[in-house]
Amino acid sequence: MKDKYITVIQLSKYLKYKFDNDVNLDTVYLKGEISNFKAHSRGHFYFTLKDEESRINAVMFSSSASKIKFQPQDGMKVLVTGKVTVYPQNGGYQIYVNEMLEDGVGNLYIAFEQLKKKLEEEGLFKTEHKKKIPYIPNRIGVVTAPTGAAIRDIISTIKRRWPLSEIILFPALVQGEFAKEDIVKQIKRAEEYNLDTLIVGRGGGSIEDLWAFNEEVVARAIYECSIPVISAVGHEIDFTIADFVSDMRAPTPTGAAEMAVPNLNDVKNLIAQINIRLNKGITNKIEFSKRRLLDIKNRHIFREPIKIYEAKEQKYDFLLEKLKYNILNIYTSKSNTYLKLKENIIFKDPFVLIQKKQNDYLKLIGKLETLSPLLTIKRGYSIVRCGDKVISSTKKLKKNDVIEVELSDGRINAEVI
């Protein structure tokens, strides 16, 4: 009875045999859109070829890949020629591509580039808008699916690197028709939890699987979020609009966790280094202060302070003697002046001086009377004025001028005829 059962590998090999011997599958011409494209370091291409309803895994070895004239990428529509067969190790069928031609760019890729250009022109990708990711966060939020490898990797990485951080999961749909609204809802909800950092992302998948993170509403929610956001969507080769608008882009969810928290051992080592530098700095400061104190103690002023006192005493004596000398000189000068004043005639016989001054005064009065114009007038002379001017000649007058004549006993007015 047991002889009827075969192994899985036997079935896979049988199917491979059937595929390999079917002439219709030996040379197949397919057109479709590239998804999940990966270029191996050895030159091989691995990707998925899909249309609106189905998909097939594809492999293009380096011998054929080196001949194409363009760089394949996700979203690109291509025409391929190859052989369809079964890969026994996983039982899946796939096409081994021999030739590949461009057949235009896929609609999703066009939409991606259009939105990217629009948001870039609006400035949503500018570096000056990026918020700094805290080095040591206390609370980290994660917007992703509640199950799957992404959340497990994030939690395990954070707990391993920095177990002091609290992790809050905001479960969201990350694929499908309603994913974009759910992601936006959870980002806004996360802002109510006083988070230091927010990780938004999911694990790998096709461009269709990751498309929720290429939606405009999700991009704007990340840009407007008050919390520093790390984008962690797909694998390292996957790029989404969320990556460009986030404050930091991580190649994988695990990479996002590593960016969000420091390594505990690194922080310990840093603290140890700071402690060493601090102790060394304190020791150097103490040694410097000791040397300075010793230098001060060895100064002349502290070793023989009496010498300073003696120098000051000597200077004091000098100044005191100088002061006495100056006082004596001033006193002598004033005394001499006083004696000279005492010898002056004004102090010996002041009445003689007064009599002399009176005589000088009478002489001056006599001179004034002699020269006084009033005496001249009394002798029969007069003074003629025309206005404010004294007239000394008839040539200075003209007909009809009014003149004033001053006599000894009064003044008269007259008119020149």
C-alpha positions as CSV (number, residue, x, y, z in Angstrom):
1,M,0.0,0.0,0.0
2,K,2.8,2.4,0.9
3,D,4.3,1.9,-2.5
4,K,1.6,4.2,-4.0
5,Y,3.0,7.3,-2.1
6,I,5.8,9.4,-3.6
7,T,7.9,12.2,-2.1
8,V,7.3,15.9,-2.8
9,I,10.6,16.2,-4.6
10,Q,9.6,13.2,-6.8
11,L,6.5,15.1,-7.8
12,S,8.4,18.3,-8.4
13,K,10.9,16.4,-10.6
14,Y,8.0,14.8,-12.5
15,L,6.3,18.1,-13.2
16,K,9.7,19.6,-14.2
17,Y,10.0,16.7,-16.7
18,K,6.6,17.4,-18.1
19,F,7.3,21.1,-18.4
20,D,10.7,20.5,-20.0
21,N,9.3,18.2,-22.6
22,D,6.4,20.4,-23.6
23,V,7.4,22.2,-26.8
24,N,4.8,24.9,-26.1
25,L,6.8,25.9,-23.0
26,D,10.2,25.7,-24.5
27,T,10.0,29.2,-26.0
28,V,7.4,31.5,-24.5
29,Y,6.8,35.1,-25.3
30,L,5.4,37.2,-22.4
31,K,4.6,40.8,-21.7
32,G,4.0,42.2,-18.3
33,E,5.2,44.5,-15.6
34,I,8.3,44.0,-13.5
35,S,7.9,43.8,-9.7
36,N,10.2,42.9,-6.8
37,F,13.2,43.3,-9.1
38,K,16.6,42.3,-7.5
39,A,20.0,42.4,-9.2
40,H,22.3,39.8,-7.6
41,S,25.9,40.7,-7.1
42,R,26.9,37.9,-9.5
43,G,24.9,39.7,-12.3
44,H,21.7,37.6,-12.2
45,F,18.3,39.2,-12.3
46,Y,15.4,37.9,-10.1
47,F,11.9,39.5,-10.5
48,T,8.2,38.9,-10.8
49,L,6.4,39.4,-14.1
50,K,2.8,40.3,-13.6
51,D,-0.3,41.7,-15.2
52,E,-3.7,42.7,-13.7
53,E,-4.7,39.1,-12.9
54,S,-1.7,36.9,-12.4
55,R,2.1,36.8,-11.9
56,I,5.1,34.5,-12.6
57,N,8.5,34.4,-11.0
58,A,11.3,35.1,-13.5
59,V,15.1,34.5,-13.5
60,M,17.6,36.0,-16.0
61,F,21.1,34.8,-15.6
62,S,24.1,37.0,-16.1
63,S,25.0,35.6,-19.5
64,S,21.7,37.0,-20.8
65,A,21.3,40.0,-18.4
66,S,24.6,41.5,-19.6
67,K,23.2,41.9,-23.1
68,I,20.2,44.1,-22.4
69,K,20.7,47.9,-23.0
70,F,18.6,49.3,-20.1
71,Q,18.3,48.9,-16.4
72,P,15.2,47.0,-15.4
73,Q,13.3,48.4,-12.4
74,D,9.9,47.9,-10.6
75,G,6.9,49.2,-12.6
76,M,8.6,48.8,-15.9
77,K,6.6,47.1,-18.7
78,V,8.7,44.6,-20.7
79,L,8.6,42.0,-23.4
80,V,10.5,38.8,-22.4
81,T,11.4,35.6,-24.2
82,G,12.3,32.4,-22.2
83,K,11.6,28.9,-21.2
84,V,9.0,28.0,-18.6
85,T,9.9,25.1,-16.2
86,V,9.5,24.0,-12.6
87,Y,12.0,24.8,-9.8
88,P,12.0,21.5,-7.8
89,Q,13.2,22.9,-4.5
90,N,9.9,24.9,-4.0
91,G,7.7,23.3,-6.6
92,G,6.9,26.6,-8.2
93,Y,7.0,27.2,-11.9
94,Q,9.0,30.1,-13.3
95,I,10.4,31.5,-16.5
96,Y,14.1,31.6,-17.4
97,V,14.4,34.7,-19.5
98,N,16.8,34.8,-22.4
99,E,15.8,38.2,-23.9
100,M,14.1,41.3,-22.5
101,L,12.8,44.4,-24.3
102,E,11.2,47.6,-22.9
103,D,7.4,47.8,-23.4
104,G,6.7,51.2,-21.6
105,V,6.5,52.0,-18.0
106,G,3.8,50.5,-15.7
107,N,0.9,52.6,-14.5
108,L,1.9,52.3,-10.8
109,Y,5.4,53.5,-11.6
110,I,4.0,56.5,-13.5
111,A,1.8,57.3,-10.6
112,F,4.7,57.0,-8.2
113,E,6.9,59.4,-10.2
114,Q,4.1,61.9,-10.6
115,L,3.3,62.1,-6.9
116,K,7.0,62.1,-6.0
117,K,7.5,65.1,-8.4
118,K,4.5,66.9,-7.0
119,L,5.5,66.6,-3.3
120,E,9.1,67.4,-4.1
121,E,8.1,70.7,-5.8
122,E,5.9,71.5,-2.7
123,G,9.0,71.1,-0.5
124,L,7.9,68.1,1.5
125,F,11.3,66.4,1.0
126,K,13.5,69.3,2.0
127,T,16.2,68.7,4.6
128,E,15.2,71.7,6.6
129,H,11.8,70.2,7.4
130,K,13.4,67.0,8.8
131,K,13.1,66.6,12.6
132,K,16.0,65.1,14.5
133,I,15.6,61.6,15.8
134,P,16.3,61.5,19.6
135,Y,19.4,59.7,20.6
136,I,17.9,58.1,23.7
137,P,14.1,57.8,23.4
138,N,11.9,56.9,26.4
139,R,8.8,55.9,24.3
140,I,8.6,54.6,20.8
141,G,5.5,54.1,18.7
142,V,5.2,51.7,15.8
143,V,2.5,51.9,13.1
144,T,2.4,48.6,11.3
145,A,0.5,45.3,11.1
146,P,0.1,43.7,14.5
147,T,1.3,40.3,13.2
148,G,4.2,39.4,10.9
149,A,7.9,39.6,10.9
150,A,8.2,43.4,10.8
151,I,6.7,44.0,14.3
152,R,8.6,41.0,15.8
153,D,11.9,42.3,14.3
154,I,11.3,45.8,15.6
155,I,10.4,44.7,19.1
156,S,13.2,42.2,19.5
157,T,15.8,44.6,18.1
158,I,14.7,47.5,20.4
159,K,14.6,45.1,23.5
160,R,18.0,43.8,22.6
161,R,19.7,47.2,22.0
162,W,17.9,49.5,24.5
163,P,15.4,47.7,26.8
164,L,14.7,50.9,28.7
165,S,12.4,52.2,26.0
166,E,8.7,51.6,26.1
167,I,7.2,50.3,22.8
168,I,3.6,51.2,21.8
169,L,2.1,49.4,18.8
170,F,-0.6,51.2,16.7
171,P,-2.0,48.3,14.7
172,A,-2.8,49.2,11.1
173,L,-3.7,47.6,7.8
174,V,-0.6,47.9,5.6
175,Q,-2.0,46.4,2.4
176,G,-5.2,46.6,0.5
177,E,-7.9,49.1,-0.4
178,F,-8.4,50.5,3.1
179,A,-4.8,50.5,4.2
180,K,-4.0,54.1,3.5
181,E,-6.9,55.4,5.7
182,D,-6.0,53.1,8.5
183,I,-2.3,54.1,8.4
184,V,-3.3,57.8,8.5
185,K,-5.7,57.2,11.4
186,Q,-2.9,55.4,13.5
187,I,-0.3,58.2,12.8
188,K,-2.7,60.8,14.1
189,R,-3.6,58.6,17.1
190,A,0.1,58.2,17.9
191,E,0.4,62.0,18.4
192,E,-1.7,61.7,21.5
193,Y,0.8,59.4,23.3
194,N,3.8,61.7,24.0
195,L,6.1,59.7,21.9
196,D,9.8,60.4,21.2
197,T,10.0,58.6,17.9
198,L,7.4,56.9,15.6
199,I,8.3,54.0,13.2
200,V,5.9,53.6,10.2
201,G,6.3,50.7,7.9
202,R,5.9,47.0,7.0
203,G,7.9,44.1,5.7
204,G,8.8,43.4,2.1
205,G,6.4,42.7,-0.9
206,S,5.6,43.7,-4.4
207,I,5.1,47.3,-5.5
208,E,1.3,46.6,-5.2
209,D,1.8,45.3,-1.6
210,L,3.7,48.4,-0.6
211,W,1.5,50.8,-2.5
212,A,-0.3,52.1,0.6
213,F,2.9,53.9,1.5
214,N,2.9,55.6,-1.9
215,E,-0.4,57.2,-1.2
216,E,-0.6,61.0,-1.0
217,V,-2.7,61.1,2.2
218,V,-0.1,58.9,4.0
219,A,2.7,61.1,2.8
220,R,1.0,64.2,4.1
221,A,0.2,62.6,7.4
222,I,3.8,61.7,7.9
223,Y,5.0,65.2,6.9
224,E,2.5,66.9,9.3
225,C,3.2,64.5,12.2
226,S,4.7,66.4,15.2
227,I,6.7,63.3,16.2
228,P,10.0,62.4,14.4
229,V,9.1,59.6,11.9
230,I,11.3,56.8,10.7
231,S,10.1,55.1,7.5
232,A,10.7,51.3,7.4
233,V,9.0,50.0,4.3
234,G,10.0,46.8,2.6
235,H,13.6,45.8,1.9
236,E,16.7,47.9,1.2
237,I,16.0,48.2,-2.6
238,D,12.4,49.2,-2.0
239,F,11.7,53.0,-2.1
240,T,8.3,54.5,-1.3
241,I,7.0,58.1,-1.1
242,A,6.9,57.6,2.7
243,D,10.7,57.2,2.6
244,F,11.2,60.6,1.0
245,V,8.8,62.5,3.3
246,S,9.9,60.9,6.6
247,D,12.5,62.4,8.9
248,M,14.7,59.3,8.3
249,R,14.5,56.3,6.0
250,A,15.5,52.9,7.2
251,P,16.3,50.1,4.7
252,T,14.3,47.5,6.7
253,P,12.1,47.4,9.8
254,T,15.1,46.0,11.7
255,G,17.2,48.9,10.5
256,A,14.5,51.3,11.7
257,A,14.7,49.8,15.2
258,E,18.5,50.2,15.2
259,M,18.1,53.8,14.1
260,A,15.5,54.5,16.8
261,V,17.5,53.5,19.8
262,P,21.2,53.4,20.7
263,N,23.1,50.2,21.6
264,L,23.2,49.6,25.3
265,N,26.8,48.5,25.2
266,D,27.7,51.5,23.1
267,V,26.1,53.8,25.7
268,K,27.8,52.0,28.5
269,N,31.2,52.4,26.7
270,L,30.4,56.1,26.1
271,I,29.6,56.6,29.7
272,A,32.8,54.8,30.7
273,Q,34.8,57.0,28.4
274,I,33.1,60.1,29.7
275,N,33.8,59.0,33.2
276,I,37.5,58.4,32.4
277,R,37.8,61.8,30.8
278,L,35.9,63.4,33.7
279,N,38.2,61.8,36.3
280,K,41.2,62.8,34.2
281,G,40.0,66.3,33.9
282,I,39.4,66.6,37.7
283,T,42.8,65.1,38.4
284,N,44.5,67.5,36.0
285,K,42.6,70.4,37.6
286,I,43.6,69.3,41.1
287,E,47.3,68.9,40.0
288,F,47.2,72.3,38.3
289,S,45.7,73.9,41.5
290,K,48.4,72.2,43.6
291,R,51.2,73.5,41.4
292,R,49.7,77.0,41.5
293,L,49.3,76.9,45.3
294,L,52.9,75.7,45.7
295,D,54.1,78.5,43.3
296,I,52.2,81.0,45.4
297,K,53.6,79.6,48.6
298,N,57.1,79.9,47.3
299,R,56.8,83.5,46.3
300,H,59.0,86.0,48.1
301,I,56.1,87.8,49.8
302,F,55.1,84.6,51.7
303,R,58.6,83.3,52.4
304,E,59.9,86.7,53.9
305,P,56.9,88.9,54.5
306,I,59.0,91.1,56.9
307,K,61.0,92.3,53.8
308,I,57.9,93.8,52.4
309,Y,57.1,95.5,55.7
310,E,60.6,96.9,55.9
311,A,60.5,98.3,52.4
312,K,57.2,100.0,53.2
313,E,58.7,101.4,56.4
314,Q,61.6,102.8,54.5
315,K,59.3,104.4,51.9
316,Y,57.2,105.8,54.8
317,D,60.2,107.4,56.4
318,F,61.2,108.9,53.0
319,L,57.8,110.4,52.4
320,L,57.5,111.7,56.0
321,E,60.9,113.5,55.7
322,K,59.8,114.9,52.3
323,L,56.6,116.1,53.9
324,K,58.4,117.8,56.7
325,Y,60.8,119.5,54.3
326,N,58.0,120.8,52.1
327,I,56.1,122.1,55.1
328,L,59.2,123.9,56.4
329,N,59.8,125.5,53.0
330,I,56.2,126.7,52.8
331,Y,56.4,128.1,56.3
332,T,59.7,129.9,55.6
333,S,58.3,131.4,52.3
334,K,55.2,132.6,54.0
335,S,57.2,134.1,56.9
336,N,59.5,136.0,54.5
337,T,56.4,137.4,52.8
338,Y,54.9,138.4,56.1
339,L,58.1,140.2,57.1
340,K,58.3,142.1,53.9
341,L,54.7,143.2,54.3
342,K,55.4,144.4,57.8
343,E,58.3,146.5,56.5
344,N,56.0,148.2,54.0
345,I,55.1,151.9,54.6
346,I,51.5,151.2,54.7
347,F,52.0,149.3,57.9
348,K,54.6,151.6,59.4
349,D,52.9,155.0,58.8
350,P,49.6,154.6,57.0
351,F,48.7,158.4,57.4
352,V,51.6,159.4,55.3
353,L,50.4,157.2,52.5
354,I,46.9,158.6,52.8
355,Q,48.2,162.2,52.7
356,K,50.1,161.3,49.5
357,K,47.1,159.8,47.9
358,Q,45.0,162.9,48.8
359,N,47.5,165.2,47.2
360,D,47.6,163.1,44.1
361,Y,43.8,163.2,44.0
362,L,43.7,167.1,44.3
363,K,46.2,167.4,41.5
364,L,44.1,165.2,39.2
365,I,41.0,167.3,40.1
366,G,42.9,170.4,39.2
367,K,43.9,169.0,35.8
368,L,40.3,168.0,35.1
369,E,39.0,171.5,35.9
370,T,41.6,173.0,33.7
371,L,40.6,170.8,30.8
372,S,36.9,171.0,31.4
373,P,34.9,172.5,28.4
374,L,32.6,174.2,31.0
375,L,35.3,176.5,32.0
376,T,35.9,177.4,28.4
377,I,32.2,178.2,28.0
378,K,32.3,180.4,31.1
379,R,35.0,182.4,29.5
380,G,32.6,183.4,26.6
381,Y,33.0,180.4,24.3
382,S,30.2,178.1,23.2
383,I,29.7,174.6,21.7
384,V,27.7,174.2,18.5
385,R,26.1,170.8,17.7
386,C,24.1,169.6,14.8
387,G,22.4,166.5,15.8
388,D,24.9,164.4,17.8
389,K,28.0,166.0,16.1
390,V,30.0,168.9,17.4
391,I,30.5,171.5,14.7
392,S,34.0,172.9,14.5
393,S,33.8,174.6,11.1
394,T,31.1,176.4,9.1
395,K,31.9,174.2,6.2
396,K,30.2,171.3,8.0
397,L,26.9,173.2,7.9
398,K,24.4,174.0,5.1
399,K,21.4,176.2,4.7
400,N,18.3,175.3,6.9
401,D,20.3,173.0,9.2
402,V,19.0,173.2,12.8
403,I,21.8,173.7,15.3
404,E,22.1,173.7,19.1
405,V,24.3,176.3,20.8
406,E,25.4,175.5,24.3
407,L,26.3,178.6,26.5
408,S,27.4,178.9,30.1
409,D,23.9,179.4,31.4
410,G,21.8,177.3,28.9
411,R,21.2,176.1,25.4
412,I,19.5,177.8,22.3
413,N,18.4,176.4,19.0
414,A,18.9,178.2,15.7
415,E,18.5,177.7,12.0
416,V,21.3,178.3,9.4
417,I,20.3,181.0,6.9
